[in-house]
Amino acid sequence: MDAMGEPSLASVGLTGPGTGCLCPQCHAPQGDRRAVLLRPVAPSSVWTVRTAGPHGVGHGDRDGSRTARNPRSADTGQGSTVTGTQQQVPWWHEDGGFFGDLYREADHSLHTFFAGDRGNDARTEAEAAGVVRLCGLSRGDRVLDCPCGYGRHSVALARHGLHVTGVDINREFLRTARSAGRQCPSVDFQHADMRALPPIEPVDAVVNLFYSFGFFSPEEDLEVLRGFVRCLKPGGRFLMHTMVTVPALLTGRIPAEETRPLAGGGTLTIHRRLNEETMREEGQWTLTDPGGHRRTTAPYDVRIYHAEEFAALCRTAGFTDVRLYGGWDGAQPYHDDSPCLIAVATL
Ligand SMILES: C[S@@+](CC[C@H](N)C(=O)[O-])C[C@H]1O[C@@H](n2cnc3c(N)ncnc32)[C@H](O)[C@@H]1O
């Protein structure tokens, strides 16, 4: 059990490499092969594995929930079926096969489609300084960074003299975050689902950074905003930042296929599309090492809100004033050609 009282996931590895399939997972060394991960729905539930082929069910599913696959586990067997109740794990979950080691490695790309990008560390510093500026924060103010990932902004914000609580659902990321924050007494990290935040001491600002909104259904996304409202002091501010906007996807400014060089060598290739029926970006990442060995994440899908639509959602959640910026200096209002969307909402 963890702090959220969840049962931990178990992995069921069905043996044997994939046969005849051309997908990168089948061409990965044994250590990278994947297992179907299952969760008991109730203590008496039967563990279930249902695989349609060497990659199992869920490989390429587009419905936002799928049987989870852990890149660190063994591959599934071909066409294996074990009957019982099946519990699906969504892509964004720590066991969903997207956020994890591969994501962290891929985050350290040397440059991206962002103009003037100088890498992850420089980006993080600029973003933290932008948060302080746009939220009007002073030393000693309290901030909730949710979701905080492996803590890069939380630690950078603490260095600005702020008291920061970072919240994320991924325990592996939180371990890295705690280790990075060891020298910083004013930062702490908590494990929680952003849809059901635990009570915290009221904060002056909540930040949701780097494309971390829209993972759920629109109803749940609204609940996330309402949860942020409950964490804030009266007059407090909420800042959401994303590079992925509707115009950027539709015009190809964020390309449908992109390859980035990685700091550790090799490349990251991203395939993505905006599904205009669901308004969700659907994508998948593949990391290729210098020797040509490929590893692929689970597919992801994120609801991309139009800027005004997001502002309206903030108002519905209880914010009064919502401002839309197109950059961290706050000088430019958001427009269709902006390199990012930053919404600052005040209670
Ligand atoms: C795109 S990353 C960004 C993280 C961080 N803001 C950054 O810029 O490094 C999104 C994060 O959301 C977390 N996450 C996904 N679903 C979550 C949930 N339901 N509750 C809390 N965190 C979640 C993931 O674990 C991941 O760390």
The ligand as an ORCA input file, in Angstrom:
! r2SCAN-3c Opt
* xyz 0 1
  C       4.543     16.304    -18.920
  S       5.027     15.754    -17.303
  C       5.489     17.285    -16.615
  C       6.016     17.239    -15.225
  C       6.636     18.541    -14.724
  N       5.656     19.605    -14.632
  C       7.788     18.936    -15.620
  O       7.670     19.931    -16.346
  O       8.825     18.259    -15.589
  C       3.472     15.330    -16.583
  C       3.524     14.699    -15.221
  O       2.186     14.399    -14.815
  C       2.233     13.318    -13.902
  N       0.881     12.787    -13.774
  C       0.171     12.136    -14.710
  N      -1.033     11.846    -14.246
  C      -1.102     12.303    -12.977
  C      -2.112     12.289    -11.979
  N      -3.290     11.726    -12.195
  N      -1.846     12.880    -10.801
  C      -0.635     13.446    -10.564
  N       0.359     13.463    -11.463
  C       0.129     12.911    -12.670
  C       3.236     12.391    -14.539
  O       3.706     11.446    -13.629
  C       4.282     13.387    -15.038
  O       5.268     13.565    -14.080
*
